[in-house]
Each structure stands twice: as C-alpha cells, then as structure tokens.
Amino acid sequence: MATGCLQIDMGNSSAKWRLLAGEKILARGLFRHDDPNALEALLAQPNAPAEIWVASVSSEVTENAVSRSLQQRWPQAPLWFARSEARSGDLVNSYEQPSRMGVDRWLAMLGARHQCRQRIAVIDAGSALTIDLVAADGRHEGGYIIPGASLMERALLLDTDRVRFAEQPAYGLAPGQSTAEAVRHGIALAQAGAVMLALREAAGPPPAVYFCGGAGPTLQALLDGIGELRPDLVFDGLEVLAGLRCSN
C-alpha cells in the first residue's frame, strides 16, 4: 500500500533522500551518482511512496536516469521536479531569469524563510559554497557562489605538481605545519573567511544565519558555532513549495 512522500535532494555528486509518513521520517539515506549500485538501498524500501518530490541541480542525464529507476520501481507514484520561481509565497527571486537559479538555493531560502521572518543569511556548504541573503520582507538581496572545500582541494591537487600528501588532517584555521595542513587549513580559511566577509558586507540589520549542506557542520564549527545548523533546509523548502503548489 502506498504511503507518504519520498523526497530527494540531488546535488552535483550525490543525492540524499528521506521517506516521510506525515511528519514521521520512515527512512533516509544518501547515494552517489558515480556508483551504479547507489540507488539500491532507496529502491529496496518496502514502503511504497504515494508521491515523489525531487529537487535537482544534477545534469539532465543524471536526472533522467534516476527518474527512470524511480518510475520503474513505483510507477503509481506521481513524480514532481521542483523548480526555482519568480516568487514563492512572499519569497521574491532577484534573478531576471528566475529559473536559472539553482533550485537547491531557492528551496533552502524558502525553508529558512518559513522558520524565520527576519532578515536571513542561508549558507549551503556542499560541492559549492553558496551564501544567500533574504530581506525581512522576503526579497532575495543576492548571493555568492564559491567553490566548496572538496572542489578547492581537487583543483589544487590537479593543477600543482608538488602539492601532494597522503595524510588527511582536519580543517582548521591555525597556520599549517605540513603541506597537508597548509592545504586543508588554507581551504578552511578561505571558506570561513568568505562567509565572514559576506556577512560583513551585508549592510543593514544583522541577518539570522542558517547553515546546511554536507560541510555545514564543519563550517559552522570553524566560525565558532554562529547561527543555526539546519541540515534539512532543502527538504523543508521542498515541502513549503509543494504546499504552495497545492493551494494554487
């Protein structure tokens, strides 16, 4: 018997999902796009979803492949892909072409806006580090897109012959005392510094800060625990957008 809603947040390299029945989370997990067996845990779920909602910034090829797998497994469940809009509720997009904004950013802002009616800064630390500001009236003030920590490290290792290391030190802000530490701490400094500078440049009332994304906990810790960690902000925004869709 079909029950609940399957929600999927598809990023550039991986996707996370959760299966809900009402407000209860029945199951959740993560899969990587480069693993051919990665979807198996999701598709093996004994609970058939009544509907499937997807937020995706993946390639069209990846979207189509995942869609086919989901529809073959649960052909009775309507499949809906969320997209960025010019306006969702009182959240107003600043882009001239709203659909060009990554839907993960839009949904994270929508999720945070649902929780806080003050000015907010939404910091999503994933493959990319995105920082978005939303005014108290719901107007998107603008944002930043910066290479994430893993992308910075990969670019550095690919483009420099002598920057090599086997050890994997934690990210920190103290000056590094080995090549590995210098790389990891330099990346941490760049990520944390970008957030602090963005917040400093945000003239006006100090925003309430929300962190999400896989590296959100690390980045928040580097910044002395400022703000609030909300790992499911994209899922929260997906629910808000679905509710607005149903009410229209």
KOLRO-597300 format. One record per residue: residue number from 1; residue in three letters; x, y, z of N, C-alpha, C in turn. Coordinates in steps of 0.2 Angstrom, whole numbers, always signed. Layout:
<rs>
R|NUM|ALA|X|Y|Z|X|Y|Z|X|Y|Z .
...
</rs>
This chain:
<rs>
R|1|MET|+4|-6|+0|+0|+0|+0|+4|+6|+0 .
R|2|ALA|+3|+11|-4|+7|+17|-5|+6|+22|+1 .
R|3|THR|+11|+24|+4|+10|+29|+10|+16|+34|+9 .
R|4|GLY|+14|+40|+11|+19|+45|+12|+22|+48|+6 .
R|5|CYS|+28|+52|+7|+31|+55|+2|+38|+54|+2 .
R|6|LEU|+41|+52|-4|+48|+52|-5|+51|+58|-7 .
R|7|GLN|+56|+61|-3|+59|+67|-5|+66|+66|-7 .
R|8|ILE|+69|+69|-12|+75|+68|-15|+79|+75|-16 .
R|9|ASP|+85|+76|-13|+89|+82|-14|+95|+80|-18 .
R|10|MET|+95|+81|-25|+100|+78|-29|+105|+84|-31 .
R|11|GLY|+111|+83|-28|+117|+88|-29|+121|+86|-35 .
R|12|ASN|+127|+89|-36|+131|+88|-42|+134|+81|-41 .
R|13|SER|+136|+79|-35|+140|+72|-35|+136|+67|-31 .
R|14|SER|+131|+69|-27|+127|+64|-23|+120|+67|-22 .
R|15|ALA|+116|+62|-19|+109|+64|-18|+108|+61|-11 .
R|16|LYS|+104|+65|-7|+101|+62|-1|+93|+62|-1 .
R|17|TRP|+90|+57|+2|+83|+56|+2|+80|+55|+9 .
R|18|ARG|+74|+56|+9|+70|+54|+15|+63|+52|+13 .
R|19|LEU|+61|+47|+17|+54|+45|+16|+50|+47|+22 .
R|20|LEU|+44|+50|+21|+40|+53|+26|+33|+50|+26 .
R|21|ALA|+30|+49|+32|+23|+47|+33|+21|+53|+37 .
R|22|GLY|+17|+57|+35|+15|+63|+39|+22|+67|+41 .
R|23|GLU|+23|+68|+47|+29|+71|+49|+34|+66|+52 .
R|24|LYS|+33|+60|+51|+37|+55|+54|+42|+53|+48 .
R|25|ILE|+48|+52|+49|+53|+50|+44|+54|+43|+45 .
R|26|LEU|+52|+39|+40|+52|+32|+40|+59|+29|+38 .
R|27|ALA|+62|+33|+34|+69|+30|+32|+73|+36|+28 .
R|28|ARG|+79|+36|+28|+83|+41|+25|+90|+38|+23 .
R|29|GLY|+93|+41|+18|+99|+39|+16|+103|+43|+11 .
R|30|LEU|+108|+41|+8|+112|+45|+3|+115|+40|-2 .
R|31|PHE|+115|+43|-9|+119|+39|-14|+123|+44|-18 .
R|32|ARG|+128|+41|-21|+132|+45|-26|+131|+43|-33 .
R|33|HIS|+131|+48|-37|+129|+47|-44|+134|+43|-48 .
R|34|ASP|+140|+42|-45|+145|+38|-49|+146|+31|-47 .
R|35|ASP|+141|+29|-42|+141|+22|-40|+134|+19|-43 .
R|36|PRO|+136|+14|-48|+130|+11|-52|+125|+7|-47 .
R|37|ASN|+127|+6|-41|+123|+2|-36|+120|+7|-31 .
R|38|ALA|+121|+13|-32|+120|+18|-26|+112|+18|-25 .
R|39|LEU|+108|+17|-30|+101|+18|-29|+98|+12|-25 .
R|40|GLU|+101|+7|-25|+98|+0|-22|+95|+1|-16 .
R|41|ALA|+98|+4|-11|+95|+5|-4|+89|+9|-4 .
R|42|LEU|+88|+14|-8|+82|+18|-9|+77|+13|-12 .
R|43|LEU|+78|+10|-18|+73|+6|-22|+71|+0|-18 .
R|44|ALA|+75|-2|-13|+73|-8|-9|+69|-6|-4 .
R|45|GLN|+67|+0|-3|+62|+2|+3|+56|-2|+2 .
R|46|PRO|+53|-5|+8|+47|-9|+7|+41|-4|+7 .
R|47|ASN|+42|+2|+9|+36|+6|+9|+36|+10|+3 .
R|48|ALA|+30|+9|-1|+29|+12|-7|+27|+19|-6 .
R|49|PRO|+30|+24|-9|+28|+31|-8|+22|+33|-12 .
R|50|ALA|+17|+37|-10|+12|+39|-13|+14|+44|-19 .
R|51|GLU|+19|+48|-17|+21|+53|-22|+29|+54|-21 .
R|52|ILE|+32|+57|-26|+39|+58|-26|+41|+65|-28 .
R|53|TRP|+44|+69|-23|+46|+76|-25|+54|+76|-25 .
R|54|VAL|+56|+79|-30|+64|+80|-32|+66|+87|-32 .
R|55|ALA|+71|+89|-29|+75|+95|-30|+82|+93|-33 .
R|56|SER|+83|+95|-39|+89|+93|-43|+93|+99|-46 .
R|57|VAL|+100|+98|-45|+104|+103|-48|+109|+98|-52 .
R|58|SER|+107|+92|-53|+111|+87|-57|+110|+88|-64 .
R|59|SER|+115|+85|-68|+114|+85|-75|+107|+82|-78 .
R|60|GLU|+105|+84|-84|+99|+81|-87|+100|+73|-87 .
R|61|VAL|+106|+71|-89|+107|+64|-90|+106|+60|-83 .
R|62|THR|+109|+63|-78|+108|+60|-71|+100|+60|-69 .
R|63|GLU|+97|+66|-70|+90|+67|-68|+86|+61|-72 .
R|64|ASN|+87|+60|-79|+83|+56|-82|+85|+48|-80 .
R|65|ALA|+91|+47|-78|+92|+40|-76|+89|+39|-69 .
R|66|VAL|+89|+43|-65|+86|+42|-58|+78|+42|-59 .
R|67|SER|+76|+46|-63|+68|+46|-65|+66|+39|-67 .
R|68|ARG|+70|+37|-72|+68|+30|-75|+68|+25|-69 .
R|69|SER|+73|+25|-65|+73|+20|-60|+67|+21|-55 .
R|70|LEU|+66|+27|-53|+60|+28|-48|+54|+26|-51 .
R|71|GLN|+53|+28|-58|+46|+26|-61|+45|+19|-62 .
R|72|GLN|+51|+15|-64|+50|+8|-64|+49|+4|-58 .
R|73|ARG|+52|+7|-52|+50|+4|-46|+44|+6|-43 .
R|74|TRP|+41|+12|-44|+35|+14|-41|+31|+18|-47 .
R|75|PRO|+28|+14|-52|+25|+18|-57|+19|+21|-55 .
R|76|GLN|+16|+20|-49|+10|+23|-47|+11|+30|-44 .
R|77|ALA|+17|+31|-42|+18|+37|-38|+20|+43|-43 .
R|78|PRO|+16|+49|-43|+17|+54|-47|+24|+57|-45 .
R|79|LEU|+28|+59|-50|+35|+62|-49|+35|+69|-51 .
R|80|TRP|+37|+73|-46|+37|+80|-47|+44|+83|-46 .
R|81|PHE|+47|+87|-51|+53|+90|-50|+52|+98|-48 .
R|82|ALA|+54|+100|-43|+53|+107|-41|+58|+111|-45 .
R|83|ARG|+56|+117|-46|+60|+122|-50|+60|+129|-46 .
R|84|SER|+65|+133|-47|+65|+140|-45|+60|+144|-48 .
R|85|GLU|+57|+148|-44|+51|+153|-47|+53|+160|-46 .
R|86|ALA|+49|+164|-49|+50|+171|-48|+48|+173|-41 .
R|87|ARG|+43|+170|-39|+40|+171|-32|+37|+165|-29 .
R|88|SER|+38|+163|-23|+35|+158|-20|+33|+160|-13 .
R|89|GLY|+26|+161|-12|+24|+164|-6|+26|+171|-6 .
R|90|ASP|+30|+173|-1|+32|+180|-1|+40|+180|-2 .
R|91|LEU|+43|+175|-4|+50|+175|-6|+50|+177|-13 .
R|92|VAL|+54|+182|-14|+54|+185|-21|+61|+184|-24 .
R|93|ASN|+62|+181|-30|+68|+180|-33|+71|+186|-36 .
R|94|SER|+78|+187|-35|+81|+193|-38|+83|+192|-45 .
R|95|TYR|+83|+186|-48|+86|+185|-54|+81|+187|-60 .
R|96|GLU|+84|+190|-65|+80|+192|-71|+77|+186|-74 .
R|97|GLN|+80|+180|-74|+78|+174|-76|+78|+169|-70 .
R|98|PRO|+72|+169|-66|+72|+165|-60|+74|+158|-61 .
R|99|SER|+72|+155|-67|+73|+148|-67|+81|+146|-68 .
R|100|ARG|+85|+151|-69|+92|+150|-69|+95|+149|-62 .
R|101|MET|+92|+151|-57|+94|+150|-50|+94|+143|-48 .
R|102|GLY|+99|+140|-45|+99|+133|-43|+93|+132|-38 .
R|103|VAL|+89|+127|-39|+84|+125|-35|+85|+124|-28 .
R|104|ASP|+91|+121|-27|+93|+120|-20|+94|+126|-16 .
R|105|ARG|+97|+131|-19|+97|+138|-16|+90|+141|-15 .
R|106|TRP|+86|+140|-19|+79|+143|-19|+75|+140|-13 .
R|107|LEU|+76|+133|-13|+72|+129|-8|+75|+130|-1 .
R|108|ALA|+82|+131|-1|+85|+132|+6|+83|+139|+9 .
R|109|MET|+82|+144|+4|+80|+150|+7|+72|+150|+9 .
R|110|LEU|+68|+146|+5|+61|+145|+6|+60|+142|+13 .
R|111|GLY|+65|+137|+14|+64|+133|+21|+66|+137|+26 .
R|112|ALA|+71|+141|+26|+73|+146|+31|+68|+151|+32 .
R|113|ARG|+65|+154|+27|+60|+159|+27|+54|+157|+31 .
R|114|HIS|+53|+150|+30|+47|+148|+33|+48|+147|+41 .
R|115|GLN|+54|+147|+43|+56|+146|+50|+57|+153|+53 .
R|116|CYS|+59|+158|+49|+61|+165|+52|+59|+170|+47 .
R|117|ARG|+55|+175|+50|+53|+180|+46|+57|+187|+46 .
R|118|GLN|+63|+186|+50|+68|+192|+50|+72|+191|+44 .
R|119|ARG|+77|+196|+43|+82|+195|+38|+86|+189|+39 .
R|120|ILE|+88|+185|+34|+92|+179|+35|+97|+178|+30 .
R|121|ALA|+102|+175|+32|+108|+173|+28|+108|+165|+27 .
R|122|VAL|+108|+162|+22|+107|+155|+21|+114|+153|+18 .
R|123|ILE|+118|+148|+21|+124|+146|+19|+124|+139|+18 .
R|124|ASP|+125|+137|+12|+124|+130|+10|+131|+127|+8 .
R|125|ALA|+134|+123|+12|+141|+121|+11|+141|+114|+8 .
R|126|GLY|+141|+113|+1|+142|+107|-2|+147|+107|-7 .
R|127|SER|+146|+104|-13|+151|+105|-18|+153|+112|-20 .
R|128|ALA|+148|+116|-20|+149|+123|-20|+147|+126|-13 .
R|129|LEU|+150|+132|-11|+148|+135|-5|+144|+141|-8 .
R|130|THR|+137|+141|-6|+133|+147|-8|+131|+151|-2 .
R|131|ILE|+130|+157|-3|+128|+162|+3|+123|+166|+0 .
R|132|ASP|+117|+166|+3|+111|+170|+0|+108|+174|+6 .
R|133|LEU|+107|+180|+4|+103|+185|+9|+96|+186|+7 .
R|134|VAL|+92|+186|+12|+85|+187|+11|+83|+193|+16 .
R|135|ALA|+80|+198|+13|+77|+203|+17|+71|+201|+22 .
R|136|ALA|+70|+205|+27|+64|+203|+31|+57|+203|+27 .
R|137|ASP|+57|+207|+22|+51|+207|+18|+50|+201|+13 .
R|138|GLY|+56|+197|+13|+56|+191|+8|+59|+192|+2 .
R|139|ARG|+62|+198|+1|+66|+199|-5|+73|+196|-5 .
R|140|HIS|+74|+193|-10|+81|+190|-11|+86|+196|-13 .
R|141|GLU|+91|+197|-8|+95|+203|-9|+101|+201|-14 .
R|142|GLY|+102|+194|-15|+108|+192|-19|+112|+187|-15 .
R|143|GLY|+117|+184|-19|+121|+179|-16|+127|+178|-19 .
R|144|TYR|+131|+173|-16|+138|+171|-19|+138|+164|-20 .
R|145|ILE|+142|+162|-25|+143|+155|-27|+151|+154|-27 .
R|146|ILE|+153|+150|-23|+161|+149|-22|+162|+142|-22 .
R|147|PRO|+168|+140|-25|+170|+133|-25|+170|+130|-18 .
R|148|GLY|+167|+124|-17|+167|+121|-10|+174|+118|-8 .
R|149|ALA|+174|+116|-2|+181|+114|+1|+183|+108|-3 .
R|150|SER|+179|+103|-5|+182|+97|-9|+184|+99|-16 .
R|151|LEU|+180|+104|-19|+182|+106|-25|+188|+111|-25 .
R|152|MET|+189|+115|-20|+196|+118|-20|+202|+114|-19 .
R|153|GLU|+201|+109|-15|+206|+104|-14|+208|+100|-20 .
R|154|ARG|+203|+98|-24|+204|+94|-30|+207|+99|-35 .
R|155|ALA|+205|+105|-36|+208|+109|-41|+216|+110|-39 .
R|156|LEU|+217|+111|-33|+224|+112|-31|+228|+106|-32 .
R|157|LEU|+226|+100|-31|+230|+94|-32|+231|+93|-40 .
R|158|LEU|+226|+95|-44|+226|+93|-51|+231|+98|-54 .
R|159|ASP|+231|+104|-52|+235|+109|-56|+242|+111|-53 .
R|160|THR|+244|+108|-48|+250|+109|-45|+254|+102|-44 .
R|161|ASP|+260|+102|-47|+264|+95|-47|+267|+94|-40 .
R|162|ARG|+268|+99|-36|+272|+97|-30|+268|+97|-24 .
R|163|VAL|+261|+99|-24|+257|+99|-19|+254|+92|-18 .
R|164|ARG|+257|+88|-14|+254|+81|-13|+255|+79|-6 .
R|165|PHE|+250|+75|-4|+250|+72|+3|+246|+66|+4 .
R|166|ALA|+248|+62|+8|+244|+56|+10|+239|+57|+16 .
R|167|GLU|+242|+61|+21|+238|+61|+27|+232|+66|+26 .
R|168|GLN|+227|+65|+30|+220|+69|+29|+219|+73|+36 .
R|169|PRO|+222|+78|+37|+221|+82|+43|+214|+85|+43 .
R|170|ALA|+212|+87|+49|+205|+90|+49|+206|+98|+47 .
R|171|TYR|+201|+101|+45|+201|+108|+43|+202|+112|+50 .
R|172|GLY|+206|+117|+49|+207|+121|+55|+209|+128|+52 .
R|173|LEU|+210|+133|+57|+211|+140|+55|+219|+142|+57 .
R|174|ALA|+222|+137|+61|+229|+139|+63|+234|+138|+56 .
R|175|PRO|+239|+142|+56|+244|+141|+51|+246|+133|+50 .
R|176|GLY|+246|+130|+44|+248|+123|+44|+255|+122|+44 .
R|177|GLN|+257|+116|+47|+264|+115|+48|+266|+109|+44 .
R|178|SER|+263|+107|+39|+264|+102|+34|+261|+104|+28 .
R|179|THR|+262|+101|+22|+259|+103|+16|+251|+101|+17 .
R|180|ALA|+250|+95|+20|+243|+93|+21|+239|+98|+25 .
R|181|GLU|+242|+100|+31|+239|+105|+35|+238|+112|+31 .
R|182|ALA|+243|+114|+28|+243|+121|+24|+238|+121|+19 .
R|183|VAL|+237|+115|+16|+231|+115|+11|+224|+115|+14 .
R|184|ARG|+223|+110|+19|+217|+110|+22|+215|+116|+26 .
R|185|HIS|+220|+119|+30|+219|+125|+34|+218|+131|+29 .
R|186|GLY|+221|+131|+24|+220|+136|+19|+213|+136|+16 .
R|187|ILE|+211|+130|+14|+204|+130|+12|+199|+132|+17 .
R|188|ALA|+200|+130|+23|+196|+132|+29|+196|+139|+30 .
R|189|LEU|+202|+142|+29|+202|+150|+30|+198|+153|+24 .
R|190|ALA|+199|+150|+18|+195|+153|+13|+188|+153|+13 .
R|191|GLN|+185|+147|+16|+178|+146|+16|+175|+150|+22 .
R|192|ALA|+178|+150|+28|+176|+153|+34|+177|+161|+32 .
R|193|GLY|+182|+163|+29|+183|+170|+28|+178|+173|+23 .
R|194|ALA|+176|+168|+18|+171|+171|+13|+165|+172|+17 .
R|195|VAL|+163|+168|+21|+156|+169|+25|+157|+175|+29 .
R|196|MET|+162|+176|+33|+163|+182|+37|+163|+188|+33 .
R|197|LEU|+166|+188|+27|+166|+194|+23|+160|+196|+20 .
R|198|ALA|+156|+190|+18|+149|+191|+15|+145|+194|+21 .
R|199|LEU|+145|+192|+27|+141|+194|+32|+143|+202|+34 .
R|200|ARG|+149|+203|+33|+151|+210|+35|+149|+215|+29 .
R|201|GLU|+149|+212|+23|+147|+217|+18|+139|+218|+17 .
R|202|ALA|+136|+213|+21|+128|+214|+21|+126|+220|+25 .
R|203|ALA|+126|+226|+22|+124|+232|+26|+117|+231|+28 .
R|204|GLY|+115|+234|+34|+108|+233|+37|+108|+229|+43 .
R|205|PRO|+102|+227|+45|+102|+223|+51|+105|+217|+50 .
R|206|PRO|+109|+214|+56|+112|+208|+55|+107|+202|+54 .
R|207|PRO|+109|+198|+49|+104|+193|+47|+105|+187|+52 .
R|208|ALA|+99|+183|+53|+100|+177|+56|+103|+172|+51 .
R|209|VAL|+108|+168|+54|+112|+164|+50|+110|+156|+50 .
R|210|TYR|+109|+153|+44|+107|+146|+44|+112|+142|+40 .
R|211|PHE|+114|+137|+42|+119|+133|+39|+116|+126|+36 .
R|212|CYS|+117|+124|+30|+115|+117|+28|+121|+115|+23 .
R|213|GLY|+119|+109|+21|+124|+106|+16|+129|+101|+20 .
R|214|GLY|+132|+96|+16|+136|+91|+19|+142|+94|+24 .
R|215|ALA|+145|+100|+22|+150|+103|+25|+148|+108|+30 .
R|216|GLY|+141|+109|+31|+139|+114|+35|+141|+113|+42 .
R|217|PRO|+141|+107|+45|+143|+107|+52|+150|+109|+53 .
R|218|THR|+155|+107|+49|+162|+109|+49|+163|+117|+48 .
R|219|LEU|+159|+120|+44|+160|+127|+43|+157|+131|+48 .
R|220|GLN|+152|+128|+51|+149|+132|+57|+154|+131|+63 .
R|221|ALA|+157|+126|+64|+162|+125|+69|+168|+129|+68 .
R|222|LEU|+170|+130|+62|+176|+135|+61|+174|+142|+62 .
R|223|LEU|+167|+143|+62|+165|+150|+63|+163|+151|+71 .
R|224|ASP|+165|+147|+75|+164|+147|+82|+156|+146|+84 .
R|225|GLY|+153|+142|+79|+146|+140|+81|+141|+145|+80 .
R|226|ILE|+142|+150|+76|+137|+155|+75|+131|+152|+71 .
R|227|GLY|+126|+156|+72|+120|+154|+68|+117|+147|+70 .
R|228|GLU|+113|+144|+66|+109|+138|+67|+111|+133|+61 .
R|229|LEU|+112|+126|+63|+113|+121|+58|+106|+118|+57 .
R|230|ARG|+104|+118|+51|+98|+115|+48|+99|+111|+42 .
R|231|PRO|+101|+105|+43|+103|+100|+38|+98|+99|+33 .
R|232|ASP|+92|+99|+35|+86|+98|+30|+83|+104|+27 .
R|233|LEU|+86|+109|+26|+83|+115|+24|+80|+114|+17 .
R|234|VAL|+84|+111|+13|+81|+110|+6|+75|+106|+6 .
R|235|PHE|+75|+100|+10|+69|+96|+11|+63|+101|+14 .
R|236|ASP|+65|+105|+19|+60|+109|+22|+57|+114|+16 .
R|237|GLY|+61|+117|+12|+58|+121|+7|+54|+117|+2 .
R|238|LEU|+56|+111|+0|+53|+107|-4|+45|+106|-2 .
R|239|GLU|+45|+105|+5|+38|+104|+7|+34|+111|+7 .
R|240|VAL|+37|+116|+8|+34|+123|+8|+32|+124|+0 .
R|241|LEU|+36|+123|-4|+34|+124|-11|+29|+119|-14 .
R|242|ALA|+29|+113|-11|+24|+108|-13|+17|+111|-10 .
R|243|GLY|+17|+113|-4|+11|+116|-1|+8|+122|-5 .
R|244|LEU|+12|+126|-7|+10|+132|-11|+7|+130|-18 .
R|245|ARG|+10|+125|-21|+8|+122|-27|+1|+119|-26 .
R|246|CYS|+0|+116|-21|-7|+113|-20|-12|+118|-18 .
R|247|SER|-10|+123|-15|-15|+128|-13|-17|+133|-19 .
R|248|ASN|-13|+133|-25|-15|+137|-30|-20|+134|-35 .
</rs>
